[in-house]
């Protein structure tokens, strides 16, 4: 029942310490995490001091970037003016905002959509909540970190602007879509569900080995919403319904449920029975949009797509090294000696990304953005194929098994 939804404390994962796998230099990077957090805190304090909004001054121009700290104006502000473009470089934006890309992006998008005024949100509570979310991502994860969350949020914004969808969305739809994108992987430990199950992690037991990570991301988000008091001014039934809808969106990112959502989406498109005036149909499309945003890396320009591919594979390999160290069976895609980056990406694109985005392409009828994404997707797949077969014959033989259609690709891995 919504009223008795159990929430989890932030950081309730016992830390899975990957530092044992790192070199001295990498250990120094982990130890510097505290210093980065201090810098972010100082940036937040500067924001509170300098923000014109918190001083009670309302901007006169629509779409003003007043939510940015004065220290961030300039290049970061220029980038935010182009936040709806598909070639947005989230890595550069994160550097320009001193590691605060998620907080800065979310504040800007809430301003663009007028969500702060519509829901009468308290700015201090909003920043408290967003700061909690950003800090609860593990910066030592190569892939599942706050920059990934910001990237998914930026992609979600692009999808919310699709002409087929934009005119039908309510402020609540937009609020839930952006919030789910920002928090969908919060407190991710950098290992997948099978790892948690075989190491008998307490969360695997709590969620009975089903959508373990996604359930934890959702419950953690609800915990932070309540701790920050962001929705405390709303009637209890409304805030509880918002928590449940956030859960439905975040749980949809479970990659093991890919076929379930894909088949339903395909049936709707075949039957032409999607009615976006119905709240339930809009919610389903938000689920699909979030799934697309979560796995859209292969649809980005090559320079960005390659960085994400290398990061996710590095996270896989770290898990494989950890499994090897403790004599556990090495999970699929996590053996650096057997699973190359190109082979992993070709399988991921073929079995997960292409089928989903082909249906999204149909849904948008197709839009210019969808055509651009499909173009990048096909070019990137071809480029990974060239890179794969540029290996020596022995390496090619080693990795050739990844193309076998019967191999189960990525179903046990959360992207």
C-alpha positions in Angstrom: 0.0 0.0 0.0 1.2 3.5 -0.9 0.7 4.8 2.6 3.0 2.3 4.2 5.8 2.3 1.5 9.0 1.3 3.2 12.0 3.5 2.4 15.6 2.8 2.7 18.3 4.9 4.3 20.6 6.7 1.9 23.7 4.7 1.4 22.2 1.5 2.8 24.5 -0.7 0.6 27.4 -2.1 2.6 30.2 -0.6 0.5 31.5 -3.0 -2.1 35.1 -1.9 -1.9 36.7 -2.0 -5.3 39.9 -0.2 -4.1 41.6 -3.6 -3.6 41.7 -3.9 -7.4 43.3 -0.5 -8.0 46.8 0.8 -8.4 48.3 3.2 -5.9 47.5 6.1 -8.3 43.9 4.9 -8.5 43.7 4.6 -4.8 44.7 8.3 -4.6 41.8 9.1 -6.9 39.4 7.3 -4.6 40.8 9.1 -1.5 40.4 12.4 -3.2 36.6 11.8 -3.3 36.2 13.5 0.1 38.0 16.6 -1.3 35.7 16.7 -4.3 32.7 16.5 -2.0 34.0 19.5 0.0 34.4 21.4 -3.3 30.9 20.6 -4.3 29.6 21.7 -0.9 31.4 25.0 -1.2 30.0 25.4 -4.7 26.5 24.9 -3.2 27.2 27.4 -0.4 28.4 29.9 -3.0 25.1 29.2 -4.9 23.0 29.9 -1.8 24.9 33.1 -1.3 24.8 34.3 -4.9 21.5 33.0 -6.3 19.3 35.8 -7.3 16.3 33.6 -6.9 17.1 32.9 -3.2 17.6 36.6 -2.7 13.9 37.0 -3.8 14.6 38.6 -7.2 12.4 37.2 -9.9 14.0 37.1 -13.5 12.3 39.3 -16.0 13.1 37.2 -19.1 11.5 33.8 -19.8 14.0 30.9 -19.7 16.5 33.0 -17.8 19.4 31.1 -16.3 18.9 32.6 -12.9 19.2 29.3 -11.2 22.9 29.1 -12.0 25.4 30.3 -9.4 27.2 33.4 -10.8 30.4 31.4 -10.7 29.0 29.1 -13.3 27.8 31.7 -15.8 29.7 31.9 -19.1 30.5 28.7 -20.7 28.2 26.6 -18.6 25.3 29.0 -19.2 26.1 28.9 -22.9 25.9 25.1 -22.9 22.6 25.2 -21.1 21.1 27.4 -23.8 21.7 24.4 -26.1 20.7 21.7 -23.6 18.0 20.4 -26.0 20.4 19.5 -28.7 21.4 15.9 -29.2 25.2 16.5 -29.4 25.2 18.0 -25.9 28.6 17.1 -24.2 27.7 16.1 -20.7 31.4 15.4 -19.8 32.3 19.0 -20.7 29.3 20.3 -18.8 30.2 18.4 -15.7 33.7 19.9 -15.7 32.3 23.4 -16.2 30.0 22.9 -13.2 32.7 21.5 -11.0 31.0 18.1 -10.8 27.6 19.6 -10.2 26.1 18.7 -13.6 23.1 16.8 -12.3 22.0 19.5 -9.8 22.6 22.3 -12.3 20.8 20.6 -15.1 17.8 19.7 -13.0 17.4 23.2 -11.7 17.6 24.6 -15.2 15.0 22.2 -16.6 12.7 22.7 -13.6 12.9 26.4 -14.4 12.4 25.9 -18.2 9.1 24.0 -17.5 7.9 26.2 -14.7 7.7 23.3 -12.3 8.9 25.2 -9.3 6.0 27.6 -9.5 3.5 25.0 -10.6 4.2 22.7 -7.7 5.0 25.6 -5.3 8.4 23.9 -4.5 10.7 25.4 -1.8 14.0 26.2 -3.4 16.1 25.3 -0.4 14.3 21.9 -0.2 14.7 21.3 -3.9 18.5 21.9 -3.7 18.7 19.8 -0.6 17.0 16.9 -2.4 19.0 17.3 -5.6 22.2 17.5 -3.6 21.4 14.3 -1.8 20.7 12.5 -5.1 23.9 13.7 -6.7 26.0 12.8 -3.7 24.5 9.4 -3.4 25.8 8.4 -6.8 29.2 6.7 -6.4 31.8 8.9 -8.2 34.3 5.9 -8.2 32.0 4.0 -10.6 33.3 4.5 -14.2 29.8 4.4 -15.6 26.9 4.3 -13.0 27.7 7.8 -11.5 26.1 11.2 -11.4 27.3 12.1 -14.9 25.4 9.1 -16.3 22.3 10.3 -14.4 22.8 13.8 -15.9 23.2 12.3 -19.4 20.0 10.3 -19.1 18.2 13.4 -17.8 19.4 15.5 -20.8 18.3 12.7 -23.1 14.9 12.5 -21.4 14.5 16.2 -21.9 15.1 15.8 -25.6 12.4 13.0 -25.7 9.9 15.1 -23.7 10.3 17.7 -26.4 9.3 15.3 -29.2 6.3 16.9 -31.1 4.3 13.6 -30.8 4.6 13.8 -27.0 5.2 17.4 -25.9 1.7 18.9 -26.4 0.1 16.0 -24.5 2.3 16.1 -21.4 1.0 17.5 -18.1 3.3 19.3 -15.6 3.1 16.1 -13.4 4.3 14.0 -16.4 7.3 16.2 -16.9 8.1 16.4 -13.2 8.0 12.6 -12.9 10.0 12.0 -16.1 12.8 14.3 -15.1 12.9 13.1 -11.5 13.0 9.5 -12.5 15.8 10.1 -15.0 17.9 11.9 -12.4 17.4 9.3 -9.7 17.1 6.1 -11.7 20.5 4.7 -10.7 21.1 6.4 -7.4 23.4 4.5 -5.0 24.4 2.0 -7.6 27.2 -0.1 -6.3 29.0 -0.7 -9.6 28.1 -4.4 -9.7 25.0 -6.1 -11.2 22.1 -8.1 -9.8 23.6 -11.6 -10.3 26.7 -10.4 -8.3 24.5 -9.3 -5.4 22.6 -12.6 -5.5 25.6 -14.9 -5.5 27.3 -12.9 -2.8 24.1 -13.1 -0.7 23.8 -9.3 -0.4 21.1 -8.2 2.0 19.2 -6.3 -0.7 19.0 -9.4 -2.9 17.2 -11.1 0.0 15.1 -8.1 0.7 13.7 -7.9 -2.9 13.7 -11.7 -3.4 16.2 -11.5 -6.2 13.8 -9.5 -8.4 14.6 -6.0 -9.7 17.0 -5.7 -6.8 18.9 -2.6 -8.0 15.9 -0.8 -9.4 13.9 -1.4 -6.2 16.7 0.1 -4.2 17.1 3.1 -6.5 13.4 3.8 -6.1 13.2 3.3 -2.3 16.3 5.4 -1.9 14.7 8.2 -4.0 11.6 8.1 -1.8 13.7 8.2 1.3 15.4 11.4 0.0 12.1 13.0 -1.0 10.8 12.5 2.5 14.1 13.5 4.2 14.3 16.7 2.2 10.6 17.5 2.7 10.3 18.5 -1.0 6.7 17.3 -1.3 5.7 17.7 2.3 3.4 20.6 1.4 1.2 18.5 -0.9 -1.7 16.4 0.4 -0.6 12.9 1.5 -2.5 11.0 -1.2 -0.9 13.1 -4.0 2.6 12.8 -2.7 2.2 9.1 -2.2 0.8 8.7 -5.7 3.9 10.6 -7.0 6.2 8.2 -5.1 4.4 5.2 -6.6 4.6 6.6 -10.2 8.3 7.3 -9.7 8.7 3.7 -8.7 6.9 2.5 -11.8 9.2 4.5 -14.0 12.4 3.5 -12.3 11.5 -0.2 -12.2 10.9 -0.1 -15.9 14.7 0.4 -16.4 15.3 -3.2 -15.3 16.9 -4.7 -18.4 15.5 -8.1 -17.7 12.0 -6.7 -18.5 13.1 -5.4 -21.9 11.0 -7.9 -23.9 8.0 -7.3 -21.8 8.0 -3.5 -22.5 9.1 -3.9 -26.1 6.3 -6.3 -27.0 3.7 -4.1 -25.4 5.0 -1.0 -27.2 5.1 -2.9 -30.5 1.5 -4.1 -30.1 0.3 -0.5 -29.3 2.0 0.8 -32.5 0.7 -2.1 -34.6 -2.8 -1.5 -33.4 -2.5 2.3 -33.5 -4.3 2.4 -30.2 -2.1 4.7 -28.1 -4.2 7.6 -26.8 -1.9 10.1 -25.1 -4.9 11.9 -23.6 -5.1 9.0 -21.3 -2.8 9.3 -18.2 -2.1 5.6 -18.2 -0.9 5.7 -21.9 1.3 8.8 -21.2 2.8 7.0 -18.2 3.7 4.0 -20.4 5.3 6.2 -23.0 7.3 7.9 -20.2 8.5 4.4 -19.2 9.6 3.7 -22.8 11.2 7.2 -23.0 13.2 6.5 -19.8 14.3 3.1 -21.1 15.5 4.8 -24.3 17.3 7.5 -22.4 19.0 4.9 -20.2 20.5 3.0 -23.1 20.9 5.8 -25.7 24.7 6.0 -25.6 25.1 4.1 -28.9 22.8 6.7 -30.5 25.1 9.6 -29.6 27.9 11.0 -31.7 30.9 8.7 -31.8 33.1 10.8 -29.6 30.6 10.7 -26.7 29.3 7.1 -27.5 32.9 5.7 -27.4 33.6 7.3 -24.0 30.4 5.7 -22.5 31.2 2.3 -24.0 34.7 2.3 -22.5 33.3 3.4 -19.1 30.6 0.7 -18.9 33.0 -2.0 -20.0 35.6 -0.8 -17.4 32.9 -1.2 -14.8 32.1 -4.7 -16.1 35.8 -5.7 -16.0 36.2 -4.4 -12.4 33.4 -6.7 -11.4 35.0 -9.6 -13.2 38.3 -8.9 -11.5 36.6 -8.9 -8.1 34.9 -12.2 -9.0 38.2 -13.7 -10.0 39.9 -12.5 -6.8 37.3 -14.2 -4.6 37.0 -17.4 -6.8 33.5 -16.6 -8.0 32.2 -17.5 -11.4 32.9 -14.5 -13.7 29.7 -13.0 -14.9 28.9 -12.6 -18.7 30.6 -9.6 -20.3 32.9 -9.1 -17.3 36.0 -11.1 -18.4 38.4 -8.7 -19.9 40.4 -11.5 -21.5 37.4 -12.9 -23.3 35.0 -10.0 -23.8 36.3 -7.1 -25.9 34.7 -3.6 -25.8 33.7 -3.9 -29.5 32.2 -7.3 -29.1 30.2 -6.2 -26.0 28.9 -3.1 -27.8 27.9 -5.0 -31.0 25.9 -7.4 -28.9 24.4 -4.6 -26.8 23.3 -2.7 -29.9 22.0 -5.7 -31.7 19.9 -7.2 -28.9 18.9 -4.3 -26.7 19.3 -0.9 -28.4 18.3 -1.4 -32.0 15.0 -3.2 -31.3 13.9 -0.5 -28.8 14.9 2.5 -30.9 13.3 1.0 -34.1 9.9 1.1 -32.3 10.6 4.6 -30.8 11.5 5.6 -34.4 8.0 4.4 -35.4 6.3 6.1 -32.5 7.8 9.5 -33.4 6.6 9.1 -37.0 9.7 9.6 -37.3 11.0 12.9 -35.9 14.3 14.6 -37.0 15.8 13.6 -33.6 14.8 10.0 -34.1 16.4 10.0 -37.6 19.6 11.5 -36.2 19.8 8.9 -33.5 19.2 6.0 -35.9 21.9 7.4 -38.1 24.4 7.5 -35.3 23.4 4.1 -34.1 24.1 2.4 -37.5 27.4 4.3 -37.9 28.6 3.4 -34.4 27.7 -0.2 -34.9 29.6 -0.4 -38.1 32.6 1.4 -36.5 32.6 -1.1 -33.6 32.5 -3.9 -36.2 35.5 -2.5 -38.0 37.4 -2.2 -34.7 36.5 -5.7 -33.7 37.8 -7.3 -36.9 40.9 -5.1 -36.8 42.2 -7.4 -34.1 44.6 -10.2 -34.8 43.0 -13.5 -36.0 43.6 -15.2 -32.6 41.8 -12.3 -30.8 39.0 -12.4 -33.4 38.5 -16.1 -32.7 38.5 -15.4 -29.0 35.7 -12.9 -29.3 33.7 -14.5 -32.1 31.3 -16.2 -29.7 29.7 -12.8 -28.8 28.0 -12.7 -32.2 26.2 -16.0 -31.8 22.5 -15.3 -31.8 21.8 -17.9 -29.1 24.0 -16.1 -26.6 22.0 -14.3 -23.9 23.3 -10.7 -24.1 23.0 -8.2 -21.3 19.8 -9.5 -19.7 21.5 -9.8 -16.4 23.3 -6.5 -16.6 21.7 -3.1 -15.6 22.9 -0.3 -17.9 
